[in-house]
């Protein structure tokens, strides 16, 4: 049974061209692995830059800085500077950031639930296409 109200459904189906750039940008943010990982690391509590750098495996200092700035600009993350010696900076999800984490968690759960099926489909695809792709390279995501 669909529990979405008519008003909520109208928001999902109504087309407003002026909002398209923001929709595209936020979908891009949702598809950016660094943003997703940073958001997941900040779900439970605020963290300092160095903590995030340790926890987000493989991210460079520069990429973490750029990712945090983009998330701050979008209103997903708050940056708080503490006047300690030396100064320390802490990042935390805003209310908007917490709500943005919900679809990320749902997508992650979907992948975990369907992991076996996805791996089987990939193996079948690779087996079918092994001969036809000699000398070609598939792009691996993730």
DSSP file (Angstrom, degrees, kcal/mol; ACC not computed):
  #  RESIDUE AA STRUCTURE BP1 BP2  ACC     N-H-->O    O-->H-N    N-H-->O    O-->H-N    TCO  KAPPA ALPHA  PHI   PSI    X-CA   Y-CA   Z-CA
    1    1 A X              0   0    0      0, 0.0     2,-0.6     0, 0.0     0, 0.0   0.000 360.0 360.0 360.0 134.5    0.0    0.0    0.0
    2    2 A X        -     0   0    0      1,-0.1     0, 0.0     2,-0.1     0, 0.0  -0.718 360.0-176.8 -84.1 118.4    1.3    3.4   -0.9
    3    3 A X        +     0   0    0     -2,-0.6     2,-0.3     2,-0.1    -1,-0.1   0.393  44.6 117.5 -95.5   2.9    1.4    5.7    2.1
    4    4 A X        -     0   0    0      1,-0.1    -2,-0.1     4,-0.1     2,-0.0  -0.548  65.4-125.8 -74.5 131.1    2.6    8.8    0.3
    5    5 A X     >  -     0   0    0     -2,-0.3     4,-2.5     1,-0.1     5,-0.2  -0.278  21.2-110.4 -70.7 161.5    0.0   11.6    0.4
    6    6 A X  H  > S+     0   0    0      1,-0.2     4,-2.2     2,-0.2     5,-0.1   0.893 120.3  52.3 -58.9 -40.9   -1.2   13.2   -2.8
    7    7 A X  H  > S+     0   0    0      2,-0.2     4,-1.5     1,-0.2    -1,-0.2   0.913 110.3  47.3 -63.6 -43.5    0.7   16.4   -1.9
    8    8 A X  H  > S+     0   0    0      1,-0.2     4,-1.3     2,-0.2    -2,-0.2   0.902 111.2  51.9 -63.8 -40.6    4.0   14.5   -1.4
    9    9 A X  H  X S+     0   0    0     -4,-2.5     4,-1.6     1,-0.2     5,-0.2   0.877 104.7  56.3 -64.1 -38.0    3.4   12.6   -4.7
   10   10 A X  H  X S+     0   0    0     -4,-2.2     4,-2.6     1,-0.2    -1,-0.2   0.876 103.7  54.5 -61.2 -37.6    2.9   15.9   -6.5
   11   11 A X  H  < S+     0   0    0     -4,-1.5    -1,-0.2     1,-0.2    -2,-0.2   0.854 109.7  47.9 -64.5 -32.9    6.3   17.1   -5.3
   12   12 A X  H  < S+     0   0    0     -4,-1.3    -1,-0.2    -3,-0.2    -2,-0.2   0.800 121.8  32.5 -77.8 -28.7    7.9   14.0   -6.8
   13   13 A X  H  < S+     0   0    0     -4,-1.6    -2,-0.2     2,-0.1     2,-0.2   0.650  90.9 101.3-106.2 -17.7    6.2   14.2  -10.2
   14   14 A X     <  -     0   0    0     -4,-2.6     2,-0.6    -5,-0.2    -4,-0.0  -0.478  65.9-137.5 -72.6 140.4    5.8   17.9  -10.8
   15   15 A X        +     0   0    0     -2,-0.2     2,-0.4     3,-0.0     3,-0.1  -0.861  25.7 173.3-104.2 124.3    8.4   19.3  -13.1
   16   16 A X    >>  -     0   0    0     -2,-0.6     3,-2.2     1,-0.1     4,-0.5  -0.894  15.9-163.0-130.3 101.2   10.1   22.6  -12.3
   17   17 A X  G >4 S+     0   0    0     -2,-0.4     3,-0.9     1,-0.3     4,-0.5   0.770  87.3  65.7 -57.7 -26.4   12.9   23.4  -14.8
   18   18 A X  G 34 S+     0   0    0      1,-0.2    -1,-0.3     2,-0.1     4,-0.3   0.734 102.3  48.7 -68.6 -19.4   14.4   26.0  -12.4
   19   19 A X  G <> S+     0   0    0     -3,-2.2     4,-2.4     1,-0.1    -1,-0.2   0.540  85.1  92.6 -94.9  -7.9   15.2   23.2   -9.9
   20   20 A X  H <X S+     0   0    0     -3,-0.9     4,-2.9    -4,-0.5     5,-0.2   0.885  82.0  52.7 -57.7 -43.9   16.9   20.9  -12.4
   21   21 A X  H  > S+     0   0    0     -4,-0.5     4,-2.5     1,-0.2    -1,-0.2   0.925 112.2  45.8 -60.3 -41.2   20.4   22.2  -11.8
   22   22 A X  H  > S+     0   0    0     -4,-0.3     4,-2.6    -3,-0.2     5,-0.2   0.911 112.7  50.6 -66.7 -41.3   20.1   21.6   -8.0
   23   23 A X  H  X S+     0   0    0     -4,-2.4     4,-2.4     1,-0.2     5,-0.2   0.943 112.5  47.0 -60.4 -47.2   18.6   18.2   -8.5
   24   24 A X  H  X S+     0   0    0     -4,-2.9     4,-2.1     1,-0.2    -2,-0.2   0.915 112.5  49.6 -60.8 -43.8   21.4   17.2  -10.8
   25   25 A X  H  X S+     0   0    0     -4,-2.5     4,-2.1    -5,-0.2    -1,-0.2   0.908 112.6  46.2 -63.5 -42.2   24.1   18.6   -8.4
   26   26 A X  H  X S+     0   0    0     -4,-2.6     4,-2.4     2,-0.2    -1,-0.2   0.866 111.8  50.9 -72.8 -34.6   22.6   16.7   -5.4
   27   27 A X  H  X S+     0   0    0     -4,-2.4     4,-1.6    -5,-0.2    -1,-0.2   0.877 110.4  51.0 -65.6 -35.7   22.3   13.5   -7.4
   28   28 A X  H  X S+     0   0    0     -4,-2.1     4,-0.6    -5,-0.2    -2,-0.2   0.906 109.2  50.0 -65.0 -41.2   25.9   13.9   -8.4
   29   29 A X  H >< S+     0   0    0     -4,-2.1     3,-0.9     1,-0.2     7,-0.3   0.904 109.6  51.4 -62.6 -41.8   26.8   14.4   -4.7
   30   30 A X  H 3< S+     0   0    0     -4,-2.4    -1,-0.2     1,-0.2    -2,-0.2   0.820 111.6  48.1 -64.6 -30.9   24.9   11.3   -3.9
   31   31 A X  H 3< S+     0   0    0     -4,-1.6     2,-0.7    -5,-0.1    -1,-0.2   0.506  87.6 100.3 -87.9  -4.5   26.8    9.4   -6.6
   32   32 A X    <X  -     0   0    0     -3,-0.9     4,-2.4    -4,-0.6     5,-0.2  -0.730  65.0-151.1 -85.7 117.0   30.2   10.8   -5.4
   33   33 A X  H  > S+     0   0    0     -2,-0.7     4,-2.5     1,-0.2     5,-0.2   0.844  93.0  52.4 -60.4 -35.2   31.9    8.0   -3.4
   34   34 A X  H  > S+     0   0    0      2,-0.2     4,-2.6     1,-0.2    -1,-0.2   0.928 110.5  47.4 -68.7 -42.3   33.9   10.5   -1.2
   35   35 A X  H  > S+     0   0    0      2,-0.2     4,-2.7     1,-0.2     5,-0.2   0.936 112.8  49.7 -61.4 -45.5   30.8   12.4   -0.2
   36   36 A X  H  X S+     0   0    0     -4,-2.4     4,-2.3    -7,-0.3    -2,-0.2   0.927 112.6  46.7 -59.7 -46.1   28.9    9.3    0.5
   37   37 A X  H  X S+     0   0    0     -4,-2.5     4,-2.1    -5,-0.2    -1,-0.2   0.902 112.7  49.1 -66.0 -40.6   31.7    7.9    2.7
   38   38 A X  H  X S+     0   0    0     -4,-2.6     4,-1.6     2,-0.2    -2,-0.2   0.930 111.2  50.0 -63.9 -44.4   32.2   11.2    4.6
   39   39 A X  H  X S+     0   0    0     -4,-2.7     4,-0.5     1,-0.2     3,-0.2   0.917 110.5  50.1 -59.9 -43.1   28.4   11.4    5.2
   40   40 A X  H >< S+     0   0    0     -4,-2.3     3,-0.8     1,-0.2     4,-0.4   0.880 109.3  51.4 -64.3 -36.8   28.4    7.9    6.5
   41   41 A X  H 3< S+     0   0    0     -4,-2.1     4,-0.4     1,-0.2     3,-0.3   0.787 112.2  47.0 -69.5 -26.7   31.4    8.6    8.9
   42   42 A X  H 3< S+     0   0    0     -4,-1.6    51,-0.6    -3,-0.2    -1,-0.2   0.439  84.7  95.1 -94.9   0.5   29.6   11.6   10.3
   43   43 A X  S << S+     0   0    0     -3,-0.8    -1,-0.2    -4,-0.5    -2,-0.1   0.876  92.0  34.3 -60.0 -40.2   26.2    9.9   10.9
   44   44 A X  S    S-     0   0    0     -4,-0.4     2,-0.3    -3,-0.3    -1,-0.2   0.807 128.0 -12.8 -91.2 -31.1   26.8    9.1   14.5
   45   45 A X  S    S-     0   0    0     -4,-0.4    -1,-0.3    46,-0.0    46,-0.1  -0.991  74.6 -82.9-164.5 159.9   28.9   11.9   15.8
   46   46 A X        -     0   0    0     -2,-0.3     2,-0.3    46,-0.1    46,-0.2  -0.331  46.9-164.6 -65.5 153.1   30.9   15.0   14.9
   47   47 A X  E     -A   91   0A   0     44,-2.6    44,-3.2    -5,-0.0     2,-0.1  -0.982  18.4-117.2-141.9 153.0   34.5   14.3   13.9
   48   48 A X  E  >  -A   90   0A   0     -2,-0.3     4,-2.2    42,-0.2     3,-0.3  -0.459  37.1-106.3 -82.1 161.3   37.7   16.2   13.4
   49   49 A X  H  > S+     0   0    0     40,-0.8     4,-2.7     1,-0.2     5,-0.2   0.905 120.1  52.6 -54.3 -46.6   39.4   16.4   10.0
   50   50 A X  H  > S+     0   0    0      1,-0.2     4,-1.8     2,-0.2    -1,-0.2   0.859 107.6  51.8 -63.4 -35.4   42.2   13.9   11.1
   51   51 A X  H  > S+     0   0    0     -3,-0.3     4,-2.3     2,-0.2    -1,-0.2   0.936 111.4  47.0 -64.1 -45.6   39.6   11.4   12.3
   52   52 A X  H  X S+     0   0    0     -4,-2.2     4,-2.7     1,-0.2    -2,-0.2   0.906 108.7  55.1 -62.0 -41.1   37.8   11.6    8.9
   53   53 A X  H  < S+     0   0    0     -4,-2.7     6,-0.2     1,-0.2    -1,-0.2   0.890 112.0  43.8 -59.9 -40.1   41.1   11.3    7.1
   54   54 A X  H  < S+     0   0    0     -4,-1.8    -1,-0.2    -5,-0.2    -2,-0.2   0.886 117.6  44.6 -70.1 -39.7   41.9    8.0    8.9
   55   55 A X  H  < S+     0   0    0     -4,-2.3     2,-1.4     1,-0.2    -2,-0.2   0.791  98.6  69.9 -81.9 -29.6   38.4    6.6    8.6
   56   56 A X  S >< S-     0   0    0     -4,-2.7     3,-1.8    -5,-0.2    -1,-0.2  -0.703  87.5-144.0 -91.4  88.9   37.8    7.4    4.9
   57   57 A X  T 3  S+     0   0    0     -2,-1.4     3,-0.1     1,-0.3    -3,-0.1  -0.279  74.1  11.1 -62.0 127.3   40.2    4.9    3.4
   58   58 A X  T 3  S+     0   0    0      1,-0.3     2,-0.3    -5,-0.2    -1,-0.3   0.304  89.1 130.1  93.8  -8.9   42.0    6.1    0.3
   59   59 A X    <   -     0   0    0     -3,-1.8    -1,-0.3    -6,-0.2     2,-0.1  -0.604  51.8-133.7 -82.7 138.4   41.0    9.7    0.4
   60   60 A X     >  -     0   0    0     -2,-0.3     4,-2.4     1,-0.1     5,-0.2  -0.448  22.6-112.1 -82.9 163.0   43.7   12.3    0.0
   61   61 A X  H  > S+     0   0    0      1,-0.2     4,-2.3     2,-0.2     5,-0.1   0.916 119.1  49.5 -60.2 -43.3   43.9   15.4    2.3
   62   62 A X  H  > S+     0   0    0      2,-0.2     4,-2.6     1,-0.2    -1,-0.2   0.919 111.1  48.1 -63.3 -44.2   43.1   17.6   -0.7
   63   63 A X  H  > S+     0   0    0      2,-0.2     4,-2.6     1,-0.2    -1,-0.2   0.883 111.1  51.0 -66.3 -37.7   40.1   15.5   -1.8
   64   64 A X  H  X S+     0   0    0     -4,-2.4     4,-2.7     2,-0.2     5,-0.2   0.921 110.7  49.3 -63.9 -42.7   38.8   15.4    1.8
   65   65 A X  H  X S+     0   0    0     -4,-2.3     4,-2.2    -5,-0.2    -2,-0.2   0.938 113.6  45.7 -60.3 -47.8   39.1   19.2    2.0
   66   66 A X  H  X S+     0   0    0     -4,-2.6     4,-2.2     2,-0.2    -2,-0.2   0.894 113.6  49.7 -63.3 -40.6   37.2   19.7   -1.3
   67   67 A X  H  X S+     0   0    0     -4,-2.6     4,-2.5     2,-0.2     5,-0.2   0.929 111.3  47.9 -64.9 -46.3   34.5   17.2   -0.3
   68   68 A X  H  X S+     0   0    0     -4,-2.7     4,-2.4     1,-0.2    -2,-0.2   0.892 111.4  51.0 -63.3 -39.6   33.9   18.8    3.1
   69   69 A X  H  X S+     0   0    0     -4,-2.2     4,-2.7    -5,-0.2    -1,-0.2   0.921 111.1  48.0 -62.6 -44.1   33.7   22.3    1.5
   70   70 A X  H  X S+     0   0    0     -4,-2.2     4,-1.9     2,-0.2    -2,-0.2   0.914 113.3  47.5 -63.8 -42.9   31.2   21.1   -1.1
   71   71 A X  H  <>S+     0   0    0     -4,-2.5     5,-2.6     2,-0.2     6,-1.2   0.869 112.3  50.1 -66.9 -35.8   29.1   19.4    1.6
   72   72 A X  H ><5S+     0   0    0     -4,-2.4     3,-1.3     4,-0.2    -2,-0.2   0.920 109.1  51.8 -66.4 -43.2   29.3   22.5    3.8
   73   73 A X  H 3<5S+     0   0    0     -4,-2.7    -2,-0.2     1,-0.3    -1,-0.2   0.872 108.7  51.1 -60.6 -37.9   28.2   24.7    0.8
   74   74 A X  T 3<5S-     0   0    0     -4,-1.9    -1,-0.3    -5,-0.2    -2,-0.2   0.511 117.6-113.1 -78.7  -4.7   25.2   22.4    0.2
   75   75 A X  T < 5S+     0   0    0     -3,-1.3    22,-0.4    -4,-0.3    21,-0.3   0.669  88.4 114.0  81.9  15.9   24.2   22.7    3.9
   76   76 A X  S   <S+     0   0    0     -5,-2.6    18,-2.3    -6,-0.2     2,-0.4   0.800  75.0  35.9 -86.9 -33.2   24.9   19.0    4.5
   77   77 A X  E     -B   93   0A   0     -6,-1.2     2,-0.4    16,-0.3    16,-0.2  -0.950  66.7-147.7-126.9 140.6   27.9   19.6    6.9
   78   78 A X  E     -B   92   0A   0     14,-3.3    14,-1.9    -2,-0.4     2,-0.5  -0.887  12.1-152.4-101.6 139.2   28.6   22.2    9.6
   79   79 A X  E     -B   91   0A   0     -2,-0.4     2,-0.5    12,-0.2    12,-0.2  -0.963  11.9-170.7-112.8 123.3   32.2   23.2   10.2
   80   80 A X  E     -B   90   0A   0     10,-2.9    10,-2.8    -2,-0.5     2,-0.5  -0.965   8.4-155.4-118.9 125.9   33.0   24.4   13.7
   81   81 A X  E     -B   89   0A   0     -2,-0.5     2,-0.4     8,-0.2     8,-0.2  -0.877   9.1-153.4-100.7 126.7   36.4   26.0   14.6
   82   82 A X  E     -B   88   0A   0      6,-3.6     2,-2.1    -2,-0.5     6,-1.4  -0.842  16.9-130.8-100.7 134.7   37.4   25.8   18.3
   83   83 A X        +     0   0    0     -2,-0.4     2,-0.2     4,-0.2     4,-0.1  -0.384  61.4 130.7 -84.9  62.1   39.8   28.5   19.6
   84   84 A X        -     0   0    0     -2,-2.1     2,-0.6     2,-0.1    -2,-0.0  -0.558  68.4 -78.7-101.9 172.6   42.2   26.1   21.2
   85   85 A X  S    S+     0   0    0      1,-0.2     2,-0.1    -2,-0.2    -2,-0.1  -0.956 130.2  22.2-114.5 113.4   45.9   26.1   20.8
   86   86 A X  S    S-     0   0    0     -2,-0.6    -1,-0.2     1,-0.0    -2,-0.1   0.688 114.6-113.9 -71.7 161.9   46.4   24.8   18.2
   87   87 A X        -     0   0    0     -2,-0.1     2,-0.4    -4,-0.1    -4,-0.2  -0.282  32.0-154.1 -60.1 145.7   43.0   25.5   16.7
   88   88 A X  E     - B   0  82A   0     -6,-1.4    -6,-3.6   -39,-0.0     2,-0.4  -0.932   3.5-151.9-123.7 151.6   40.8   22.5   16.0
   89   89 A X  E     - B   0  81A   0     -2,-0.4   -40,-0.8    -8,-0.2     2,-0.4  -0.961   8.5-166.7-124.3 137.5   38.0   22.0   13.5
   90   90 A X  E     -AB  48  80A   0    -10,-2.8   -10,-2.9    -2,-0.4     2,-0.4  -0.955   4.9-155.0-126.0 144.4   35.1   19.7   13.8
   91   91 A X  E     +AB  47  79A   0    -44,-3.2   -44,-2.6    -2,-0.4     2,-0.3  -0.936  17.1 168.5-119.1 140.2   32.6   18.6   11.2
   92   92 A X  E     - B   0  78A   0    -14,-1.9   -14,-3.3    -2,-0.4     2,-0.2  -0.993  37.2-101.4-147.1 154.0   29.1   17.3   11.8
   93   93 A X  E     - B   0  77A   0    -51,-0.6   -16,-0.3    -2,-0.3   -17,-0.1  -0.502  33.4-138.1 -72.3 141.6   26.0   16.6    9.7
   94   94 A X     >  -     0   0    0    -18,-2.3     4,-2.6    -2,-0.2     5,-0.2  -0.296  36.4 -93.6 -81.0 177.4   23.3   19.2    9.8
   95   95 A X  H  > S+     0   0    0      2,-0.2     4,-2.1     1,-0.2     5,-0.2   0.907 133.1  50.9 -58.6 -41.0   19.6   18.2   10.0
   96   96 A X  H  > S+     0   0    0    -21,-0.3     4,-2.1     1,-0.2    -1,-0.2   0.898 109.0  51.3 -61.9 -40.8   19.6   18.3    6.2
   97   97 A X  H  > S+     0   0    0    -22,-0.4     4,-1.6   -21,-0.2    -2,-0.2   0.893 107.7  51.7 -64.0 -40.9   22.7   16.1    6.2
   98   98 A X  H  X S+     0   0    0     -4,-2.6     4,-0.7     1,-0.2    -1,-0.2   0.911 111.8  46.6 -61.9 -41.7   21.1   13.6    8.5
   99   99 A X  H >X S+     0   0    0     -4,-2.1     4,-0.6     1,-0.2     3,-0.5   0.846 109.6  54.3 -70.5 -31.2   18.1   13.4    6.2
  100  100 A X  H 3X S+     0   0    0     -4,-2.1     4,-0.9     1,-0.2     3,-0.2   0.792 100.8  61.3 -69.6 -27.5   20.4   13.1    3.1
  101  101 A X  H 3X S+     0   0    0     -4,-1.6     4,-2.6     1,-0.2    -1,-0.2   0.776  88.8  73.9 -68.3 -25.9   22.1   10.1    4.8
  102  102 A X  H <X S+     0   0    0     -4,-0.7     4,-2.3    -3,-0.5    -1,-0.2   0.931  98.2  42.0 -58.7 -50.6   18.8    8.2    4.8
  103  103 A X  H  X S+     0   0    0     -4,-0.6     4,-2.6    -3,-0.2    -1,-0.2   0.839 112.7  56.1 -67.0 -27.6   18.8    7.5    1.0
  104  104 A X  H  X S+     0   0    0     -4,-0.9     4,-2.5     2,-0.2    -2,-0.2   0.932 108.8  46.1 -65.5 -44.6   22.5    6.6    1.2
  105  105 A X  H  X S+     0   0    0     -4,-2.6     4,-2.7     2,-0.2    -2,-0.2   0.910 112.5  51.5 -62.9 -42.1   21.8    4.1    3.9
  106  106 A X  H  X S+     0   0    0     -4,-2.3     4,-2.3    -5,-0.2    -2,-0.2   0.918 110.5  47.8 -61.6 -43.7   18.9    2.7    1.8
  107  107 A X  H  X S+     0   0    0     -4,-2.6     4,-2.3     2,-0.2    -1,-0.2   0.919 112.0  49.8 -63.6 -42.8   21.1    2.4   -1.3
  108  108 A X  H  X S+     0   0    0     -4,-2.5     4,-2.5     1,-0.2    -2,-0.2   0.912 110.6  49.8 -61.3 -42.6   23.8    0.6    0.8
  109  109 A X  H  X S+     0   0    0     -4,-2.7     4,-2.7     1,-0.2    -1,-0.2   0.887 108.6  53.4 -62.9 -38.7   21.2   -1.8    2.2
  110  110 A X  H  X S+     0   0    0     -4,-2.3     4,-1.8     2,-0.2    -2,-0.2   0.927 109.6  48.0 -61.3 -44.6   19.9   -2.5   -1.3
  111  111 A X  H  X S+     0   0    0     -4,-2.3     4,-0.5     2,-0.2    -2,-0.2   0.936 112.9  47.7 -62.3 -46.3   23.5   -3.4   -2.4
  112  112 A X  H >< S+     0   0    0     -4,-2.5     3,-0.8     1,-0.2     4,-0.3   0.914 112.7  49.4 -60.9 -42.0   24.1   -5.6    0.6
  113  113 A X  H 3< S+     0   0    0     -4,-2.7    -1,-0.2     1,-0.2    -2,-0.2   0.819 121.2  34.8 -65.5 -31.0   20.7   -7.3    0.1
  114  114 A X  H 3X S+     0   0    0     -4,-1.8     4,-2.8    -5,-0.2    -1,-0.2   0.233  82.8 112.4-109.3  12.5   21.4   -7.9   -3.6
  115  115 A X  H <X S+     0   0    0     -3,-0.8     4,-2.7    -4,-0.5     5,-0.2   0.902  79.3  47.4 -54.4 -48.7   25.2   -8.5   -3.5
  116  116 A X  H  > S+     0   0    0     -4,-0.3     4,-2.3     1,-0.2    -1,-0.2   0.907 113.5  47.9 -62.4 -43.3   25.0  -12.2   -4.4
  117  117 A X  H  > S+     0   0    0      2,-0.2     4,-2.5     1,-0.2    -1,-0.2   0.902 112.8  49.1 -65.4 -41.4   22.6  -11.5   -7.4
  118  118 A X  H  X S+     0   0    0     -4,-2.8     4,-2.5     2,-0.2    -2,-0.2   0.935 111.9  48.1 -63.3 -46.8   24.8   -8.6   -8.6
  119  119 A X  H  X S+     0   0    0     -4,-2.7     4,-2.3    -5,-0.2    -2,-0.2   0.889 112.3  49.7 -62.6 -39.0   28.0  -10.8   -8.4
  120  120 A X  H  X S+     0   0    0     -4,-2.3     4,-2.5    -5,-0.2    -1,-0.2   0.927 110.8  49.4 -65.0 -45.0   26.3  -13.6  -10.2
  121  121 A X  H  X S+     0   0    0     -4,-2.5     4,-2.5     1,-0.2    -2,-0.2   0.899 111.7  49.3 -61.6 -41.1   25.1  -11.3  -13.0
  122  122 A X  H  X S+     0   0    0     -4,-2.5     4,-3.0     2,-0.2    -1,-0.2   0.923 110.9  49.0 -63.9 -44.4   28.6   -9.8  -13.4
  123  123 A X  H  X S+     0   0    0     -4,-2.3     4,-2.3     2,-0.2    -2,-0.2   0.907 112.8  47.8 -62.9 -41.8   30.1  -13.3  -13.6
  124  124 A X  H  X S+     0   0    0     -4,-2.5     4,-2.4     2,-0.2    -2,-0.2   0.917 113.1  48.4 -65.0 -43.4   27.6  -14.4  -16.2
  125  125 A X  H  X S+     0   0    0     -4,-2.5     4,-2.1     2,-0.2    -2,-0.2   0.941 112.1  48.7 -60.4 -48.2   28.1  -11.2  -18.2
  126  126 A X  H  X S+     0   0    0     -4,-3.0     4,-0.6     1,-0.2    -2,-0.2   0.897 111.7  49.4 -60.7 -41.2   31.9  -11.6  -18.0
  127  127 A X  H >< S+     0   0    0     -4,-2.3     3,-0.6     1,-0.2     4,-0.3   0.908 112.8  47.3 -65.3 -41.7   31.7  -15.2  -19.2
  128  128 A X  H 3< S+     0   0    0     -4,-2.4     4,-0.3     1,-0.2     3,-0.2   0.838 120.6  37.8 -66.1 -33.3   29.4  -14.3  -22.1
  129  129 A X  H 3X S+     0   0    0     -4,-2.1     4,-1.3    -5,-0.2    -1,-0.2   0.307  83.0 103.7-105.6   8.5   31.6  -11.5  -23.2
  130  130 A X  T << S+     0   0    0     -3,-0.6     3,-0.3    -4,-0.6    -1,-0.2   0.919  88.1  39.5 -58.9 -47.0   35.0  -12.9  -22.5
  131  131 A X  T >4 S+     0   0    0     -4,-0.3     3,-1.2    -3,-0.2    -1,-0.2   0.888 113.8  53.5 -71.2 -39.7   35.8  -13.6  -26.2
  132  132 A X  T 34 S+     0   0    0     -4,-0.3    -1,-0.2     1,-0.3    -2,-0.2   0.667 106.9  51.8 -74.1 -15.5   34.2  -10.5  -27.6
  133  133 A X  T ><  +     0   0    0     -4,-1.3     3,-2.9    -3,-0.3    -1,-0.3   0.182  69.5 143.7-108.9  19.4   36.2   -8.1  -25.4
  134  134 A X  T <  S+     0   0    0     -3,-1.2     3,-0.1     1,-0.3    -3,-0.1  -0.407  80.8  12.8 -57.2 124.9   39.7   -9.4  -26.1
  135  135 A X  T 3  S+     0   0    0      1,-0.3    -1,-0.3    -2,-0.2     2,-0.2   0.376 109.8 106.3  85.7  -4.0   41.9   -6.3  -26.1
  136  136 A X    <   -     0   0    0     -3,-2.9     2,-0.4     0, 0.0    -1,-0.3  -0.680  59.9-140.5-103.9 162.7   39.1   -4.1  -24.6
  137  137 A X        -     0   0    0     -2,-0.2     2,-0.3    -3,-0.1    -3,-0.0  -0.985   5.4-145.2-127.2 127.4   38.9   -2.8  -21.1
  138  138 A X        -     0   0    0     -2,-0.4     2,-0.6    -5,-0.0    -5,-0.0  -0.672  24.3-120.8 -84.4 144.4   35.8   -2.6  -18.9
  139  139 A X        -     0   0    0     -2,-0.3     2,-0.5     2,-0.0    -1,-0.0  -0.762  25.1-147.8 -86.0 124.7   35.6    0.3  -16.5
  140  140 A X        -     0   0    0     -2,-0.6     2,-0.5     2,-0.0    -1,-0.0  -0.824   5.2-149.2 -96.8 128.0   35.3   -0.9  -12.9
  141  141 A X              0   0    0     -2,-0.5    -2,-0.0     1,-0.2     0, 0.0  -0.843 360.0 360.0 -98.5 127.2   33.3    1.3  -10.6
  142  142 A X              0   0    0     -2,-0.5    -1,-0.2     0, 0.0    -2,-0.0   0.448 360.0 360.0  89.8 360.0   34.3    1.2   -6.9
